[in-house]
Amino acid sequence: MLKKKLIYSLIAFAFTGIIFAQKDIEINTPGAKNPILPGWFADPTIKKFGDIYYIYATTDNEMLASGAPTVWYSKDFKNWYNYVMEIPSFSAKAITNFWAPDIIEGEDGKYYLYFGNCEIGCNIYGYVSDTPVGPWKKLSENDTPVISNGFPREGFPSLDAQFFKDTDGKIYGYWGTWVHYNGGYAVGELNKKTMGDMMHSVNIPLEQTPAPFEAAYMMKKGSKYILMYSGASCHDETYNVRYSYSDSPYGPFTPGKNNPILSTNEDKTVHGPGHHSVLRENDDYHIVYHKHDYPMTRGGLARQVCIDKMIFENDSTIKKVVPSSKGIGDLLKSDVPDDIAFMAKTTASSFYHLKSLQYDYEYKPSFATDDNNATMWKAADNTTPQHLTIDLGTAQKIKRIMTQFEFASYYYQYKLEYSADGNKWNMYADKSKNHTAGSPMIDDNDVTARYLKLTVLATEKTGLYAAVWNIKAYSSLFEIPLQLKNRKSDKDAAVKSSKKLLVDLDANRIQGNSIVTSIENKGAIGGIFTKSGEVSLEKKDGIKVFNFVNGALTLDKSVPKSLAWNGSYTVAVWVKNPVVSNEGEILASWCDRREFGLANSYNALAYNSGNYGAGVHLDGHFDMRYNKVPQADKWHHIVLTFDGVVENVYVDGVLDNSQNMLLSSAIDKAKIIIGASDIGENFSGFLASLRMYDYALNQGDVMNLMKKTKPQIK
């Protein structure tokens, strides 16, 4: 009996030890190893060429994941460096989408890179280089896709291609997206002579990969072919990783018994994990995937790359992956010295406190020195300059400072200073005229100091905040793998907000009666509104109003540069809508939906009951509807604000809805239009006044404006 008790005790102790070993850490724990990259990246493909690891990924959090084509590289799997690759454009137009990249090394020793793109149909294009980072040449000078839209059957969208080299040397490709209603994934053999076309391509029957969405990935374990893929929706917490297995690259495939193997965890700190690749190190397997940010950006396209251990029960069964914030242990011993700024005390000129209907979260200065890619310091607003000060505690030798700004592929202009006492400052590095992006930005000098100060002076893109994932300091120099440097940008630093009332249109101030031809804008940018369609001045409920009946007022001035990209704004209207339609009913627009044709490159204020009933961004996953649609045929004060992080809509002074956003507003060819969008979608109703600012009013400002501008009965 005593022997049995001892055995039970040992089992209980062992079980407790397993639970303890698997216990995760908090998402904001200093030194957390997930995410592994500092920035917005998705759809990761991980490779190891020679002694360097490479992660190729979709650059996220702008224009429907249409950022620059970048690669991250590392020798120690701890310190990662970003490089913007040079990819030749299409012959017919500039290329914007570089989605879900994959890369393979050919038998000729060259490297073959493949991207998905939906600008001339949804196709897979190929490029070749002598190195894993380029420069790249097209496989087809006339832009013939490697895998075309509608292949292997009509209507099939060719995206998310991943290639697999079998033990016999043959290379297979697997691709497809939205496959739950496109009839299953596709598989074919890559022509090794050209590396630019597919042979023997077929669709995999849908029932062989249940509940799919996108992102097929093939690997081999023993004699079994493991076809992994992502299911549900990439926009929310349902996204997951599943798998099926077979004895052949073509199938038939049998669904795994314990699907899905990777899902949102219980506390949702790992939210919407998926679109992965696999790293094999000796006999260990690691799944490299993306997850959503926290606080989560609307639409789920501000994603970050993570890694966790993946364990096979046998050659055809993958155990459930435990997604974590702690990631995996060190794969290699790093030669990089200790970061002397780790956990150093920090202060800042300001920091952003996110308060919305969904979140209450602070982007603290201390997050800049916590070596955690899930957290960042962000200034209180998008004005500059903003500064961050680090107290190392004692005087230290400082030979290198590495700064990871929020966006790796856009430049920041800044200066680094050092001080012995925190009062008298000397220049460490002057990047006030910098035009080169990079992550990290590396600045070398040789000084002794206790205090360091980073001052962000300007950004490449309008509306980007002074924001830093991590800033690290070192007392000695060390090797940087590859020594790559990005091409200098020829774009000027972004225009800053004027903090002014740009547009001021008030029916009550206009002399005359029902004839409307042109109206002066009383706002700071001036200009004349010209009528198109039917717009008249009249009295409604004793209030002088514009009556819109399939008409619009268009300003003859260019949209101010301060409203470009992620620029802040406020649009405030007094309006009465006799009948609230399900769609259309645009009150004001100021972006060009045709320039990019991508979600978040377009913005407008609407008053309808549908998905984009308040804030319009071209896609239901990103549009902001009213939680409570303003009652029809009554006067309302409706205000849409955006401060560069959060979009709010207020109805009669009350916050109705909010969402985290990052925009890519296309304003170069746009006009400010009242009562319609640039393709119509006309408002039909009464508008007493409209005011537009290039900054975000807070709720107190909104209340004051509502009282000040309330229409008067005359």
TATAPE-V379633 format. One line per field, one symbol per residue. phi: phi as a letter, one per 20 degrees, with the letter a starting at -180 (. if undefined). psi: psi as a letter, one per 40 degrees, with the letter a starting at -180 (. if undefined). burial: + if it has 24 or more other C-alpha atoms within 12 Angstrom, else -. A space follows every 10 residues. Layout:
# TATAPE-V379633
phi = ???
psi = ???
burial = ???
This chain:
# TATAPE-V379633
phi = .fffffffff ffffffffff fefedffdfg ngecfedeqd bblfddccdm ddeccdbfed mallldeffc cdcbedmcdd cdcefedfff feafedecel fbbceefene dddccebdec necddcbcbe cfdnfddffc femfffcegn cebgnefecl fcdceffenf dddcbpblff cdnofdcbdf fffdlcbdcl ebeeggfecf lecalfbdbc cmeeedeead cmcfebffgb dcbccbebfe nfddfffcff ebbgefemfd dmfrldccdd cldddcedbd cffcfefgnm dddcecbbfc defbfdcdff eefbeemdff fcfeefffef efmffccbfa bedecbfdcc bdefgfffde lceecbecff beececccdd dfnbfcfcdb ccddfgdfdc ecdbcdccbe cndedcfebd dfdfcderbe fdcdabccae dccddedacf dfnfefbcfb ccccebebfd fmlecffffe effffefelc feccccffee eoceeccbcf eeffemnced ecmdccebec lmdfbedecl cbddeeeffg ffefldffac cccdbcdgce febmleebcb cdfegdmcgm eccadcccde gdfcddcnbg fdfdeffcfg gfmcfcddcd cbdoccdccd clndfebbaf bcdcgedgde cecdnaefco lffcrdceab cccdbefeff fffffgffdg gdfc
psi = dddddddddd dddddddddd dehiiidfhh eiehieigah iifhhhihhb ehihhhihhi fhffffaihi iiiidefdhi hihhihhiii ddiihdhgig iiiihieeei hhhhiihfdf ihihiiiiie ieeaiiiidh defhidhihf heihehhgif hhihhieeei hiihiiifed eeeiiiiihh heddeeiiif hiihhdeegi fidafihhih hbehhhhiih ibheeaeeii hiiiiieide aiihiiefii ehihidefdh hfiagiihhh hbeihhhhii iiihihhhef fgiihihiih hhdaeehhih hgiieeaiih dihiehiihe eheihiiidi ihhhhaddih ihgiddeefe fheeiihhid afiiiiihhh hedihihheh hhhgidhdei ihhiihiiid eedhiihdhh fefhehiihi hhhiagihid iihhhhdiid hheiihhhdi hiiieiiihh idfihiihie hiiiiihefi hdhhhhddeh iabehhdihh heideaihhh iiahhihihh fehhihhhgf aihhheiihi deeibfiiih hhihihhdhh idibfhdhie ihedddfiie ehiihigiea dfechheehd edihihdhhh hifihihhhh iheedhhihh hfehhdiiih ihifhhedei ihhheiaeeb fihgahhdih hhifihiidd ddddddddeh hhh.
burial = ---------- ---------- ---+--++++ ++++++++++ ++++++++-- -+++++++++ ++++++++++ ++++++++++ ++++++++++ ----++++++ ++++++---- ++++++++++ -++++++++- ++++++++++ --+-++++++ ++---+++++ +++++----- ++++++++++ -+++++++++ ----+++++- ++++++-+++ ++++++++++ +--+++++++ ++++++++++ ++++++--++ ++++++--++ +++++--+++ ++++++++++ ----++++++ ++++++++++ ++++++++++ ++---+++++ ++++++++-- +----+--++ ++++++++++ ++-+++---- ++++++++++ ++++++++++ ++++++++++ ++---+++++ ++++++++++ ++++++++++ ------++++ +--+++++++ +++++-++++ ++++++++++ ++++++++++ +++++----+ +--+++---- --+++++-++ ++++++++-+ -----+--++ +++-+-++++ ++-+++++-+ --++++++++ ++++++++++ ++++++++++ ++++++++-+ +-++++++++ +++-++++++ ++++++++++ +++++++++- +++++++-++ ----++++++ ++++++++++ ++++++++++ ++++++++-+ ++++++++-+ ++++++++++ +++++++++- -+--++--++ +---
